Amino acid sequence: MLPKYQATAAVEPKTEDAYLENSQIMVASNKNWFVAAKGGNNAESHNHNDIGNFIVYHNNQPVVIDLGRDTYTSKSFSNQRFELMNCRSAYHNVPIINGLEQKDGRKYRADKVSHGFADGVSSLTLNLEKAYTEGAHVEKWQRNITLDREYNWVEITEQYKLDSLQIEKDRLNGQVFDNQIILMAYGRPVVQKAGRILLQGGMVRLEYDAQYLSASVEKVQMTDGIMKTQWKDNIYRIILRLNDNYPMAKVKYRFTLSYCANRHNS
């Protein structure tokens, strides 16, 4: 073997952008970020209710995660499957709309799914309203997940329209439910101020518009098993609550490098 090749360490190839059209799965990366997102339907093999779910890694370390599978029990392959935390949409990075999680079944699916890759931007756009039952009173919920290599951030846009008349009827009947965006974070998030949360020990900043969203954080309590072990019992649930005054809005939030990360990467 030629000496110059003997001295060259093997390097795993890195996918800048890929899209699996039949599965509606996108993966995208640059030097700092890895993003994966999915559409599909809620009757897939070993299904979790997770239409529109995405994960974010920074420098090969988890920021926003998918819990994955847990130790199998009698519930795992029964009609109680979707009572399990890791199968419920309430523990994926997707909205809870009018208090309702996504429903299991083939008809509960992503709609109007498209992938883009141009000018250094990878994106997956999809509509989520068909993943919920009628009780969610959602006319439109379009999600766009973007890795922008020029700005070096991961940005999510939620453009939604709720049936405000029906929601008002529910309220008059004493039924009041939150509209929430759930983010499953690895490591304890620190709410620095309204509109900003620090993740990954301060290396990553989650920025959101405090006019439309308010944030809270809770520790995820996991039973002993594969899931608890692999995540080192270190998963937190960020809840971004939508302001009730906006039944129709376009809301953005993004993951950016913090000052500490910029110094570390310079």
C-alpha positions in Angstrom: 0.0 0.0 0.0 1.2 3.5 -0.8 2.6 5.3 2.3 0.3 8.3 1.9 -2.7 6.0 2.1 -1.3 4.0 5.0 -1.1 7.2 7.0 -4.6 8.4 6.2 -7.2 7.5 8.9 -10.5 6.0 7.8 -13.3 8.6 7.9 -16.9 7.7 8.0 -18.8 9.4 5.1 -21.3 12.1 6.2 -24.6 12.6 4.4 -25.2 16.2 3.7 -28.8 15.7 2.6 -31.0 12.6 1.8 -34.7 12.0 1.4 -36.5 8.7 1.4 -39.6 9.5 -0.5 -41.6 6.4 0.3 -41.0 6.7 4.0 -41.1 10.5 4.0 -37.9 10.7 6.0 -35.3 13.4 5.7 -31.7 13.5 7.1 -29.5 16.5 6.8 -26.2 17.7 8.3 -23.3 20.1 8.3 -20.2 20.5 10.4 -22.2 21.2 13.6 -25.7 19.8 13.1 -27.5 16.6 12.3 -31.3 16.7 11.7 -33.7 13.9 10.9 -37.5 14.3 10.4 -40.4 12.2 9.3 -43.9 12.2 7.9 -45.5 8.8 7.2 -48.6 7.5 8.9 -49.5 6.1 12.3 -49.9 2.4 11.2 -46.3 1.7 10.3 -44.5 -1.4 11.5 -43.8 -1.2 15.2 -45.6 2.2 15.1 -45.2 5.1 17.4 -47.6 8.0 17.0 -45.0 10.5 15.7 -46.1 12.2 12.5 -43.9 15.3 12.0 -41.3 14.2 14.6 -37.7 15.3 14.3 -34.4 15.0 16.2 -31.5 17.4 16.5 -27.9 16.6 17.3 -25.1 19.1 17.9 -21.5 18.0 17.3 -22.7 14.4 17.4 -24.4 14.8 20.8 -28.1 14.6 21.4 -30.1 17.8 21.8 -33.7 16.9 20.9 -34.3 13.2 20.8 -36.6 10.3 20.0 -37.0 8.0 23.0 -36.8 4.9 20.8 -37.9 1.5 22.0 -38.2 0.4 25.6 -38.0 -3.1 27.1 -40.8 -5.1 25.6 -43.7 -6.0 27.9 -47.2 -7.5 27.4 -48.4 -4.0 26.5 -46.0 -3.6 23.6 -48.0 -5.7 21.2 -51.5 -5.2 22.6 -54.3 -2.7 22.3 -52.6 -0.9 25.2 -49.5 -0.2 23.1 -50.3 3.5 22.8 -50.5 3.9 26.6 -46.7 3.4 26.6 -44.7 6.6 26.9 -42.4 6.0 24.0 -45.3 5.2 21.7 -47.4 8.2 22.6 -47.2 11.4 20.6 -47.2 13.4 23.9 -43.6 12.1 24.3 -42.4 13.0 20.8 -41.5 16.3 19.3 -44.9 17.1 17.9 -47.9 19.3 18.9 -50.7 18.5 21.3 -53.7 20.3 19.8 -56.7 21.3 21.9 -55.5 18.8 24.5 -55.4 15.9 22.1 -52.5 13.6 21.0 -52.1 12.0 17.6 -54.2 8.9 16.9 -53.0 5.5 15.8 -54.2 4.1 12.5 -53.4 4.4 8.8 -55.8 7.3 8.1 -53.8 9.4 10.6 -51.0 10.6 8.5 -48.9 13.4 7.1 -50.3 15.4 4.2 -48.8 17.6 1.5 -45.2 16.4 2.2 -42.3 18.0 0.3 -38.6 18.0 0.6 -36.2 20.7 -0.5 -32.4 21.0 -0.9 -31.0 24.1 -2.5 -28.7 27.0 -1.7 -27.4 25.2 1.5 -30.8 24.7 2.9 -32.4 21.3 3.6 -36.1 21.3 4.5 -39.1 19.0 5.1 -42.5 20.5 4.9 -45.7 18.6 5.9 -49.2 19.1 7.2 -50.1 17.5 10.5 -53.8 18.1 10.8 -54.8 14.6 9.5 -52.8 13.0 12.3 -55.4 14.2 14.9 -59.1 13.4 15.5 -61.9 15.9 14.8 -61.8 16.9 18.5 -58.5 18.8 17.9 -60.5 21.4 15.9 -57.5 22.1 13.7 -58.1 23.3 10.2 -54.4 23.5 9.2 -51.1 22.7 10.9 -48.1 23.0 8.6 -44.7 22.3 9.9 -41.4 23.1 8.2 -38.1 21.7 9.5 -35.0 23.4 8.1 -31.3 23.1 8.4 -29.8 26.4 7.1 -26.1 26.0 6.6 -25.5 29.7 6.0 -27.0 30.8 9.3 -25.9 27.5 10.9 -29.1 26.9 12.7 -32.0 24.5 12.7 -35.4 26.3 12.5 -38.9 25.0 12.8 -41.9 26.9 11.5 -45.4 26.1 12.7 -48.2 27.7 10.6 -51.6 26.7 12.0 -55.2 27.6 11.9 -57.6 26.4 14.6 -61.4 26.3 14.5 -61.9 29.2 16.9 -65.7 29.0 16.9 -65.7 25.3 17.9 -63.0 25.9 20.5 -65.0 28.7 22.0 -68.1 26.4 22.2 -65.9 23.9 24.2 -64.8 26.7 26.5 -68.4 27.7 27.2 -69.0 24.1 28.1 -66.2 24.2 30.6 -63.7 22.4 28.4 -60.4 24.3 28.2 -57.3 22.7 26.7 -53.8 23.9 25.9 -52.2 23.9 22.5 -48.6 22.8 23.0 -45.4 22.0 21.1 -43.5 19.3 22.8 -39.7 19.0 22.7 -37.9 16.0 24.2 -34.5 17.2 25.4 -31.4 15.3 26.5 -29.9 17.0 29.5 -31.5 19.5 31.8 -32.7 22.7 29.9 -32.1 26.0 31.5 -34.8 28.7 30.9 -32.5 31.7 30.6 -35.3 34.2 30.0 -38.6 34.4 28.1 -37.8 33.4 24.6 -34.5 31.6 25.3 -33.6 28.2 26.7 -30.1 26.8 27.0 -29.5 23.2 26.1 -26.6 20.7 26.0 -24.9 22.4 29.0 -25.1 25.8 27.4 -23.7 24.9 24.1 -27.0 25.2 22.2 -29.6 27.9 22.5 -33.3 27.4 21.8 -34.9 30.7 20.7 -38.6 31.2 20.5 -41.0 34.0 20.1 -42.3 34.9 23.5 -45.3 36.8 22.0 -46.7 33.5 20.8 -45.1 30.9 23.1 -44.4 30.4 26.8 -42.1 27.6 28.1 -42.0 25.2 31.0 -39.7 22.2 31.6 -40.4 18.9 33.4 -38.3 15.9 34.2 -39.4 12.7 32.4 -39.9 9.9 34.9 -39.0 6.6 33.3 -39.3 3.1 34.7 -36.3 0.8 34.7 -35.6 -0.6 31.3 -33.7 -0.1 28.0 -34.9 3.4 27.5 -33.9 4.7 31.0 -30.5 3.0 30.7 -29.6 4.3 27.2 -30.6 7.9 28.0 -29.0 7.7 31.5 -32.3 8.9 33.0 -31.5 12.4 31.7 -34.5 13.3 29.5 -36.6 16.5 30.0 -39.8 17.6 28.3 -39.9 21.2 27.1 -43.5 22.4 26.7 -44.0 25.4 24.5 -47.6 26.6 25.1 -49.3 28.6 22.4 -50.9 31.9 23.4 -54.7 31.4 23.3 -55.1 34.8 21.7 -53.8 33.5 18.4 -56.0 30.8 16.9 -54.2 31.4 13.6 -50.5 32.2 13.5 -47.1 31.5 12.0 -44.6 30.7 14.8 -40.9 30.0 14.6 -38.3 28.6 16.9 -34.7 27.7 16.3 -31.7 25.9 17.6 -28.5 28.0 17.4 -25.0 27.8 18.7 -24.5 29.7 21.9 -21.6 32.0 22.6 -19.8 29.2 24.4 -20.2 26.9 21.4 -19.0 29.5 19.0 -15.9 30.0 21.1 -15.4 26.2 21.3 -15.8 25.8 17.5 -13.6 28.7 16.5 
